[in-house]
Amino acid sequence: MTSDLQKLLNIIADTKKLIELAEEGEWDTVVELENTRDIAIKKLFDSKPDIEPSKLAEGIQFVLDKNKILTKYSLSQRDSIRMEISNAGHAHKAINAYLTTA
């Protein structure tokens, strides 16, 4: 059986991997891994974790800090997608205007 400390270390490793995947634009994989990590976090806290409180606090703070970075990447990606949709809408209107006048 995996120790609680090992579970926390796995969650931290997954958090680091999430940042890497976001930087690479691998958003489908980000979503999958984030779901897996969320389940692991819930399992860790099903009962009181058997981890030294300072190590647990340090691990939780690390995850929270990296989640802020991940949120920034996600918002940036969302804004990029919105821009692409807007540009596609403008192109669609231009094509339709051309076709109706041709």
Secondary structure as the mmCIF struct_conf table of DSSP 4:
data_model
#
loop_
_struct_conf.conf_type_id
_struct_conf.id
_struct_conf.beg_label_comp_id
_struct_conf.beg_label_asym_id
_struct_conf.beg_label_seq_id
_struct_conf.end_label_comp_id
_struct_conf.end_label_asym_id
_struct_conf.end_label_seq_id
HELX_RH_AL_P HELX_RH_AL_P1 ASP A 4 GLU A 24
TURN_TY1_P TURN_TY1_P1 GLY A 25 GLY A 25
HELX_RH_AL_P HELX_RH_AL_P2 TRP A 27 LEU A 44
TURN_TY1_P TURN_TY1_P2 PHE A 45 PHE A 45
BEND BEND1 ASP A 46 SER A 47
BEND BEND2 ILE A 51 ILE A 51
HELX_RH_AL_P HELX_RH_AL_P3 PRO A 53 THR A 101
#
